[in-house]
Amino acid sequence: MITDWIIISYLLALLVLANLPFVNQRLFLVIPVAAPGRQKSFWWRIVEWLVYFVIGMGAGLYIEYSIGGIEPKGWIFWSVSLAIFAVFSVIGFIWQYQLRKHLQV
């Protein structure tokens, strides 16, 4: 029962991590990379998104280790994990590049 809550909270944390690059104009929530009134470039968002992916997968490996040991994973696991993380980030991507422009007009 306790592992169900750990898994649900981990997936929610991944959802938040996947959307962080798209909902703010600072790099890693701290470093300003754009001038005031301007947006962070798309490439900074991708780099930040990849770092958040690595952090999220590291947290997942730590949870797996603490529950009972890390199982070996092949390339298919990592590619599917990257795809799921990309699907999680669709909400923030749509907000940043489509909805904000329509709401500001």
Secondary structure, DSSP 4 states (H G I P E B T S, - for coil): -HHHHHHHHHHHHHHHHHHHHHH-SEETTTEE-S-TTSPPPHHHHHHHHHHHHHHHHHHHHHHHHHHT-PPP--HHHHHHHHHHHHHHTHHHHHIIIIIHHHHH-
